[in-house]
């Protein structure tokens, strides 16, 4: 039975984690903006849009942190 060499395997480093978090937050942000624009026509749509813009701003910050943390 072959032995697995675990010394050369690397997991996700900090930049990879931030990249995935940025990607997920972009998807959620665009989804919330789409909900606010197409699903809700009343005042609730403005709330969904505002929270979606907040998610996009937070994803921008995560993207700016890559390589610095």
C-alpha positions in Angstrom: 0.0 0.0 0.0 1.5 3.4 -1.0 2.2 5.9 1.7 0.8 9.4 1.4 3.3 12.2 1.6 1.5 14.8 3.7 4.5 17.2 3.9 4.0 18.7 0.5 0.2 19.2 0.6 -0.9 22.7 1.3 -4.4 23.8 2.4 -6.0 27.1 1.8 -3.8 30.0 2.8 -5.1 33.4 4.0 -5.3 34.8 0.5 -7.3 31.9 -0.8 -9.8 32.2 2.1 -10.2 35.9 1.3 -10.6 35.2 -2.4 -13.4 32.7 -1.7 -15.0 35.1 0.9 -14.9 37.9 -1.7 -16.5 35.6 -4.4 -19.3 34.5 -2.1 -20.0 38.0 -0.9 -20.2 39.2 -4.5 -22.7 36.5 -5.3 -24.8 37.3 -2.2 -24.6 41.1 -2.9 -25.7 40.8 -6.5 -28.5 38.4 -5.5 -29.8 40.9 -2.9 -29.7 43.7 -5.4 -31.5 41.6 -7.9 -34.1 40.7 -5.3 -34.6 44.4 -4.5 -34.9 45.3 -8.2 -37.0 42.5 -9.6 -38.9 40.9 -6.7 -40.0 43.6 -4.3 -41.5 46.8 -5.7 -42.3 48.5 -2.4 -40.1 50.0 0.2 -38.6 46.6 1.0 -36.8 46.7 -2.4 -34.8 49.7 -1.2 -33.6 47.8 1.8 -32.6 44.7 -0.2 -30.7 47.0 -2.6 -28.9 48.9 0.2 -27.9 45.7 1.9 -26.6 44.3 -1.4 -24.5 47.4 -1.9 -23.1 46.9 1.6 -22.2 43.4 0.7 -20.4 44.6 -2.4 -18.5 47.2 -0.4 -17.5 44.6 2.1 -16.3 42.3 -0.7 -14.2 45.2 -2.1 -12.5 45.6 1.3 -11.8 41.8 1.4 -10.3 42.0 -2.0 -8.1 44.9 -0.9 -6.9 42.9 2.1 -5.5 40.1 -0.1 -1.7 40.0 0.3 -1.7 42.3 3.3 -2.9 39.9 6.0 
